[in-house]
Amino acid sequence: MRIFIYSRKSKWTGRGESVENQLVMCREYVENYIEDADQAEILEFEDEGYSGKDTKRPQFRKMMERIDQGECDYLVCYKLDRLGRNIADIANLVEKLDKKNIFFISIKERFDTTTPIGKAMLYFAGVLAQMEREQIAERVRDNMILLARKGRWLGGNTPLGFRAQSEAKVTVSGKRKTSFRLVPDEEELKTVRFIFSEYLEKQSLTGISDYFLTHNILTKRGKKYTVITIRDILTNPVYCTADQEGYDYFWNLGCQVCMEEEEADGQYGLISYGKTSSAEYKSKDTEPEKWIIARGRHEGIISGKDFARAQLLLKNNKGKGDGWRKPHNSVALLSGLLYCSCGHAMRPKYYDARQVSEKGERRFSYLCEYKDATHGKKCAAENVQGNTLDDLVCRDLLSYMDENASVPAMLEKIKNAMDDTRGETENAADVLEEEIRKRKTEIQNLVGALARSSGSEAFVCEIEGQVQKLNEACAALEKEKAVQQEKGQSVRNDALQPAILAEQLSSFKNCFDTLSVPEKREYLRLILEKVIWDGEVAHIFLQ
């Protein structure tokens, strides 16, 4: 018989319903109320720090996989809402348990799913749990709206052009409370105004990114400006002035605007809450209907009219996608693998359509993206003829597997050397295991001698001292044994690489001429780590 115990806690609070306490209470219940529990296999599944709003919890999913495989007879939890707060999830779980004849026990509510009334009560409790979750979400949102009306900065990375300034005040009850507001950083705001001005004039995210790259202008965290970074700045409501045009834009967008229309007098900027969510994807925008827009306590940077116009341009240009400027080359084999010696990737670029190779393929070259973006000011590496380089790299790889080539013999030699090293580490682990066994035997003998004797206190202390030293020695040996075993596993994994590489090279050679361009690319990605072009020579690095 197998008994599963599930525990969950959204966050540690120091109160009594910790994951550990849930497990203890569930185990006590199992021992006292489930027949033959002393002979059962009890498995515990703990999800610490996960919400019950859905089933995206690692241990819960692992438990359900084992339930699907028929490995469970009883499922025990401290309280129903530990399993989840969504009635649909609970209903599906109960139905699955019922079909598999698995008993479910919630020790707090004392549910018994073997009776119709027990099932009805279980569903009813699920409804209450879901209602509680929705009420919690509503209260959180109400609090966010309250904070939004005050224009406070709630924390996190401050946007470009601002820094957070703390403000302390003493409440009526005498408690000291600290809040934060955004204050301008004029030097950084020059960059913000430049981004909006350039985009409104030229409508090119890539052009702004290239300008920053050429002039060595980095973000406030020392990173390069990317197209995504610039778009995030352009769409951040914090830069929009709280004027009539800004108010109308977010109101028409469907946002929850927490300010009166009369407050949109242009004296302050806007601030947003709930615009992004990290539930599944970091910094992914939520639907505008979930955004809370309010008047902040900082000065607006961009007029509402210009901000709204920038959003319209971004929306109209969105169809081009981030890679609309990139060439679509159906011939290049080294795309994604070829790098310039300056460290940046090289991309393919077609020649005139009338220029074709001897094989009838359209001719192209590889050029450094960094050189192209900085107009040759930061990198001067020569472009390389793409058709020729692709052919030379492939032929070079194929030559590795010729009968007279030394690569197969070299790979075999490497494999044998690794096998010898693995044998040494495994022998060392075996020796350590034997030493551990000897010391454990000594400990057992000493404990037995102590049990049989009626010696003095000094004798007992002496035996206990020896046992302690032996235990410490065992612990040290166990640690060293773990190191040797880990080293052996690493060597085992490394020993597979020469054989895998040899097999890949052999397979590549045998079927190369019959492969399509996409298939050749996939093979190259299996074999090559990268190829570096230094302006004269291509350096090949294998996986």
C-alpha positions in Angstrom: 0.0 0.0 0.0 1.3 3.5 -0.9 0.2 6.7 0.8 0.9 10.0 -0.8 1.1 13.1 1.5 1.0 16.5 -0.2 1.9 19.9 1.4 2.0 23.4 0.0 2.7 26.9 1.3 2.7 30.0 -0.9 5.3 31.8 1.3 7.0 31.3 4.7 5.1 33.3 7.4 6.3 31.8 10.6 2.8 30.7 11.5 1.6 27.2 12.2 0.7 26.0 8.7 4.3 25.5 7.5 5.1 22.7 5.1 6.9 20.8 7.9 3.9 21.2 10.3 1.5 20.0 7.6 3.6 16.9 7.0 3.8 16.1 10.7 0.1 16.4 11.2 -0.6 14.3 8.1 1.7 11.6 9.3 0.1 11.5 12.7 -3.3 11.2 11.1 -2.1 8.3 8.9 -0.6 6.4 11.8 -3.8 6.8 13.9 -6.6 6.4 11.5 -5.5 4.4 8.4 -5.4 0.7 8.9 -2.1 -1.1 8.3 -0.4 2.3 7.8 2.6 1.0 9.7 3.3 -1.4 6.8 2.6 1.2 4.0 5.1 3.1 1.9 4.6 6.8 2.6 5.8 9.3 0.1 5.9 13.1 0.7 5.5 15.8 -1.9 6.3 19.4 -0.9 5.7 22.6 -2.8 7.2 25.5 -0.8 6.6 28.9 -2.2 4.0 28.0 -4.8 0.5 29.5 -5.1 -2.6 27.3 -5.3 -4.1 29.4 -8.1 -3.2 26.6 -10.6 -1.4 23.3 -10.9 1.9 24.6 -12.2 3.8 23.2 -9.2 6.7 20.8 -9.7 6.0 18.4 -6.8 2.2 18.4 -7.5 2.9 17.5 -11.1 5.3 14.8 -10.1 2.7 13.4 -7.7 0.0 13.4 -10.4 2.2 11.5 -12.8 2.7 8.7 -10.2 -1.1 8.8 -9.5 -1.7 8.4 -13.3 0.6 5.3 -13.2 -1.6 3.8 -10.5 1.1 4.0 -7.7 -1.2 5.5 -5.0 -3.9 4.1 -2.7 -4.4 7.1 -0.4 -3.9 10.8 -0.9 -3.6 12.8 2.3 -3.3 16.6 2.8 -3.7 18.9 5.7 -6.4 21.1 4.1 -8.2 21.1 0.8 -6.9 24.5 -0.4 -3.3 23.0 -0.1 -4.2 21.1 -3.3 -5.5 24.2 -5.0 -7.9 27.1 -5.0 -9.4 26.5 -8.4 -12.7 24.5 -8.4 -12.0 23.1 -11.8 -8.6 21.8 -10.7 -10.1 20.2 -7.6 -13.1 18.7 -9.5 -10.7 17.1 -12.0 -8.5 15.8 -9.3 -11.4 14.3 -7.3 -12.8 12.7 -10.5 -9.4 11.2 -11.3 -9.0 9.8 -7.8 -12.5 8.3 -7.9 -11.8 6.5 -11.2 -8.6 5.0 -9.9 -10.3 4.0 -6.6 -7.9 6.2 -4.6 -9.1 7.4 -1.2 -8.7 11.1 -0.5 -8.4 12.5 3.0 -8.2 16.2 4.1 -7.5 16.0 7.8 -8.6 19.6 8.6 -12.1 19.2 7.0 -12.3 15.4 7.6 -13.6 14.7 4.1 -14.5 11.1 3.2 -14.8 10.6 -0.6 -16.2 7.1 -0.2 -19.7 8.6 0.5 -21.9 10.8 -1.8 -22.3 13.5 0.9 -18.5 13.5 1.3 -18.0 14.2 -2.4 -20.7 16.9 -2.3 -19.0 18.6 0.6 -15.6 18.4 -1.2 -17.0 20.2 -4.2 -18.6 22.8 -2.0 -15.3 23.4 -0.2 -13.6 23.8 -3.5 -16.1 26.5 -4.5 -15.4 28.3 -1.2 -11.6 28.0 -1.8 -12.0 29.5 -5.3 -14.1 32.3 -4.0 -11.5 33.1 -1.3 -8.8 33.3 -4.0 -10.9 35.7 -6.1 -11.5 37.8 -3.0 -7.8 37.9 -2.3 -7.1 39.0 -5.9 -9.8 41.7 -5.6 -8.3 43.0 -2.3 -4.8 43.1 -3.8 -6.1 45.1 -6.8 -8.1 47.5 -4.6 -4.9 48.1 -2.6 -2.9 48.7 -5.8 -5.6 51.2 -6.9 -5.3 53.0 -3.6 -1.5 53.2 -3.9 -1.8 54.3 -7.5 -3.9 57.3 -6.5 -1.1 58.3 -4.2 1.4 58.2 -7.1 3.9 56.1 -5.2 6.8 54.1 -6.6 6.4 50.6 -5.4 9.9 49.4 -6.0 11.9 47.4 -8.5 14.4 48.7 -11.1 13.8 52.4 -11.6 13.2 53.4 -15.3 15.9 55.3 -17.2 15.9 58.9 -16.3 14.7 58.5 -12.7 15.9 57.4 -9.3 13.8 56.4 -6.3 13.8 58.8 -3.3 12.5 57.7 0.1 10.0 59.7 2.1 9.3 59.0 5.7 6.3 60.2 7.7 4.8 59.5 11.2 1.2 58.3 11.3 -1.5 59.2 13.9 -0.6 56.1 15.8 3.0 57.1 16.0 4.3 54.5 13.6 7.0 55.6 11.1 6.2 54.7 7.5 8.5 55.0 4.5 7.4 55.4 0.9 9.2 56.1 -2.4 8.7 58.5 -5.2 10.5 59.0 -8.5 12.8 62.0 -8.9 14.4 62.9 -12.2 18.0 62.3 -13.3 18.6 65.0 -15.9 21.6 63.4 -17.4 19.7 60.1 -18.1 16.6 62.0 -19.3 18.7 63.4 -22.2 18.9 59.8 -23.5 15.1 59.3 -23.0 14.3 62.5 -24.9 16.7 61.5 -27.7 15.1 58.1 -28.1 11.6 59.6 -28.4 12.8 62.4 -30.7 14.7 60.0 -33.0 11.9 57.5 -33.2 9.2 60.0 -33.9 11.4 61.5 -36.7 12.9 58.3 -38.3 10.7 55.5 -37.0 13.6 53.1 -36.7 14.4 51.2 -33.6 17.4 49.6 -35.3 18.8 53.0 -36.2 18.7 54.2 -32.6 20.3 50.9 -31.5 23.1 51.3 -34.1 23.7 54.9 -33.0 24.2 53.9 -29.4 26.4 51.0 -30.4 28.6 53.3 -32.6 29.0 55.9 -29.8 29.6 53.4 -27.0 26.4 54.5 -25.2 25.3 51.8 -22.7 22.2 51.4 -20.5 22.2 52.5 -16.9 23.2 48.9 -16.0 26.1 48.8 -18.4 24.6 46.8 -21.2 24.1 47.4 -24.9 20.9 49.0 -26.1 18.9 46.5 -28.0 15.8 47.0 -30.1 13.7 45.4 -27.3 15.3 47.8 -24.7 14.4 50.8 -26.8 10.9 49.6 -27.4 10.4 49.1 -23.6 11.4 52.7 -23.1 9.1 54.0 -25.8 6.1 52.1 -24.3 6.7 52.9 -20.7 3.8 55.2 -19.4 6.1 56.7 -16.8 7.5 59.1 -19.5 4.0 60.3 -20.6 2.7 63.6 -19.2 -0.6 63.4 -17.4 -2.3 65.8 -19.9 -5.6 65.5 -21.8 -4.1 63.6 -24.7 -2.3 61.1 -22.4 -5.5 60.7 -20.4 -7.6 60.0 -23.6 -5.0 57.6 -25.0 -5.0 55.2 -21.9 -8.8 55.7 -21.4 -9.5 54.7 -25.0 -7.1 51.8 -24.7 -9.3 50.3 -22.0 -7.0 50.8 -19.0 -8.2 51.4 -15.5 -7.4 55.1 -15.2 -7.4 56.0 -11.5 -7.6 59.8 -11.8 -10.2 62.4 -12.6 -10.1 64.0 -16.1 -9.6 67.4 -14.4 -6.4 66.1 -12.8 -4.8 65.7 -16.3 -3.5 69.2 -16.2 0.0 68.5 -17.5 1.8 69.2 -14.2 2.9 65.6 -13.6 3.8 62.4 -15.3 1.9 59.1 -15.3 2.7 55.9 -13.5 1.5 52.4 -14.2 0.8 49.3 -12.1 0.2 45.7 -13.3 1.4 46.4 -16.8 3.8 43.5 -16.9 3.5 40.0 -15.5 6.2 37.4 -14.8 3.8 34.5 -14.2 5.0 32.7 -17.3 7.3 35.0 -19.2 9.4 37.7 -17.6 8.3 41.2 -18.3 5.5 40.1 -20.7 2.8 42.8 -21.1 -0.6 41.9 -19.7 -3.9 43.0 -21.5 -4.4 46.8 -21.3 -7.7 46.2 -19.4 -5.5 45.0 -16.4 -3.3 48.1 -16.4 -3.8 50.6 -13.6 -2.8 54.1 -14.8 -2.6 57.0 -12.3 -1.0 60.4 -12.0 2.5 60.2 -10.5 4.4 62.6 -8.4 7.1 63.2 -10.9 7.4 65.5 -13.9 6.1 64.3 -17.3 8.9 63.9 -19.9 7.0 63.4 -23.2 3.7 65.1 -24.1 0.6 62.8 -24.3 0.3 63.7 -28.0 3.9 62.6 -28.8 3.6 59.5 -26.6 0.3 58.4 -28.3 1.9 59.0 -31.7 4.9 56.9 -30.8 2.6 54.0 -29.8 0.7 54.2 -33.1 4.0 54.1 -35.0 5.2 51.1 -33.0 1.9 49.3 -33.7 2.0 50.0 -37.4 5.6 48.9 -37.7 5.0 45.7 -35.6 4.1 43.7 -38.7 7.7 43.9 -39.9 8.9 42.1 -36.8 12.2 42.5 -35.0 14.1 40.9 -37.9 12.6 42.7 -40.9 16.0 44.1 -41.8 17.7 40.7 -41.7 18.4 39.0 -45.0 16.7 35.7 -45.7 19.4 33.5 -47.2 18.4 30.0 -48.3 22.1 29.1 -49.2 24.3 30.0 -46.2 25.3 27.0 -44.1 27.3 28.8 -41.4 24.5 31.2 -40.2 24.6 31.2 -36.4 28.0 29.5 -36.3 30.3 32.1 -37.9 31.7 34.9 -35.8 34.1 37.7 -36.5 37.3 37.9 -34.5 35.8 41.0 -32.7 33.4 38.7 -31.0 30.2 39.5 -32.9 28.2 37.3 -35.2 28.6 37.4 -39.0 25.4 37.3 -41.1 25.0 36.5 -44.8 24.2 39.1 -47.5 23.3 38.3 -51.1 25.2 39.7 -54.1 23.3 40.9 -57.2 20.8 38.3 -58.4 22.7 37.8 -61.6 25.8 36.6 -59.8 25.7 32.8 -59.2 28.3 30.2 -58.3 29.4 27.2 -60.4 26.7 25.1 -58.7 24.1 27.6 -59.8 23.6 29.0 -56.3 23.2 32.7 -55.7 26.5 34.2 -54.5 26.6 35.9 -51.1 29.1 37.0 -48.5 29.4 37.0 -44.7 29.8 40.4 -43.0 30.3 41.3 -39.4 27.1 42.7 -37.8 29.1 45.0 -35.5 31.1 46.4 -38.5 27.9 47.0 -40.4 26.1 48.6 -37.4 29.0 51.0 -36.7 29.8 51.7 -40.4 33.3 50.2 -40.0 34.3 52.5 -37.1 34.5 49.7 -34.5 35.5 46.7 -36.7 37.4 46.6 -39.9 37.4 42.9 -40.7 37.2 42.0 -44.4 34.0 40.4 -45.6 34.4 36.8 -46.7 32.9 35.1 -49.8 30.1 32.9 -48.3 29.8 30.2 -50.9 33.6 29.5 -50.9 33.8 29.6 -47.1 30.9 27.2 -46.6 32.4 24.8 -49.1 35.9 24.9 -47.6 34.6 24.3 -44.0 32.5 21.3 -45.1 35.3 19.8 -47.1 37.7 20.3 -44.2 35.2 18.5 -41.9 34.8 15.7 -44.4 38.6 15.2 -44.7 38.8 14.5 -41.0 37.2 11.0 -41.7 39.5 10.0 -44.6 41.3 6.7 -44.1 44.7 8.4 -43.9 43.5 11.1 -41.5 44.7 11.0 -37.9 41.4 12.3 -36.4 39.7 8.9 -35.9 42.9 7.5 -34.3 43.2 10.6 -32.1 39.6 10.3 -30.9 40.0 6.7 -30.1 43.2 7.5 -28.2 41.4 10.2 -26.2 38.5 7.8 -25.4 41.0 5.1 -24.2 42.8 7.6 -22.0 39.4 8.7 -20.5 38.5 5.1 -19.9 41.7 4.6 -17.9 41.0 7.8 -15.9 37.5 6.6 -15.2 38.9 3.2 -14.0 41.3 5.0 -11.6 38.5 7.1 -10.1 36.2 4.1 -9.7 39.0 2.1 -8.0 39.7 5.1 -5.7 36.0 5.2 -4.8 36.0 1.4 -4.1 39.0 1.7 -1.8 37.3 4.5 0.1 34.2 2.4 0.5 36.2 -0.4 2.0 37.9 2.0 4.5 34.4 3.3 5.5 33.2 -0.3 6.0 36.2 -1.1 8.2 35.6 2.0 10.4 31.9 1.2 10.7 32.8 -2.3 11.9 35.1 -0.8 14.5 32.3 1.4 15.7 29.9 -1.6 16.0 32.5 -3.5 18.0 33.1 -0.6 20.3 29.4 -0.1 20.9 29.0 -3.8 21.6 31.9 -3.7 24.0 30.3 -0.8 25.8 27.0 -2.5 26.1 28.5 -5.7 27.6 30.8 -3.8 30.0 30.1 -2.3 33.4 33.2 -0.2 33.3 34.0 3.1 35.0 32.9 6.5 33.8 36.4 7.0 32.4 36.1 3.8 30.4 32.8 4.9 28.9 34.2 8.4 28.0 37.1 6.7 26.3 34.9 4.5 24.2 32.6 7.4 23.3 35.6 9.5 22.3 36.9 6.7 20.0 33.4 6.3 18.4 33.2 10.0 17.8 36.6 10.0 16.1 35.6 7.1 13.9 32.4 8.8 13.0 34.3 11.9 12.0 36.7 9.8 9.9 33.7 8.1 8.2 32.2 11.4 7.3 35.4 12.7 5.8 35.8 9.4 3.8 32.2 9.7 2.6 32.8 13.2 1.4 36.0 12.1 -0.5 34.1 9.1 -1.9 31.4 11.4 -3.2 34.0 13.6 -4.9 35.6 10.6 -6.6 32.2 9.3 -7.7 31.3 12.7 -9.2 34.7 12.8 -10.9 34.1 9.4 -12.3 30.6 10.4 -13.6 32.1 13.4 -15.2 34.8 11.3 -16.9 32.1 8.9 -18.1 30.2 11.7 -19.7 33.3 13.2 -21.2 34.4 9.8 -22.5 31.2 9.6 -24.6 32.0 12.8 -26.5 34.9 11.5 -28.7 32.7 8.5 -29.8 29.7 10.8 -30.5 31.9 13.2 -32.5 33.4 10.4 -34.5 29.9 9.0 -35.3 28.7 12.4 -36.3 31.6 13.1 -38.6 31.3 9.7 -40.2 27.6 10.1 -40.8 28.1 13.6 -42.2 30.7 12.3 -44.7 28.5 9.4 -45.9 25.4 11.4 -46.6 26.7 14.9 -47.2 26.0 15.2 -50.9 22.4 14.0 -50.5 21.5 16.5 -47.8 19.4 19.6 -48.3 20.7 23.0 -47.1 18.6 22.9 -43.9 19.8 19.4 -43.2 23.4 20.3 -43.7 22.9 23.2 -41.3 21.6 20.9 -38.6 24.5 18.5 -39.1 27.0 21.4 -38.8 25.4 22.5 -35.5 25.9 19.0 -34.1 29.6 19.0 -35.1 30.8 22.6 -34.8 30.9 24.8 -31.8 31.7 27.9 -33.9 33.9 29.2 -36.7 35.9 32.4 -36.3 36.9 34.6 -39.2 39.9 36.9 -38.5 39.8 38.7 -41.9 42.2 36.2 -43.5 41.7 32.7 -42.0 38.7 30.8 -40.7 39.4 29.0 -37.4 37.2 25.9 -36.8 36.2 24.8 -33.3 34.5 21.4 -32.9 32.0 20.6 -30.2 
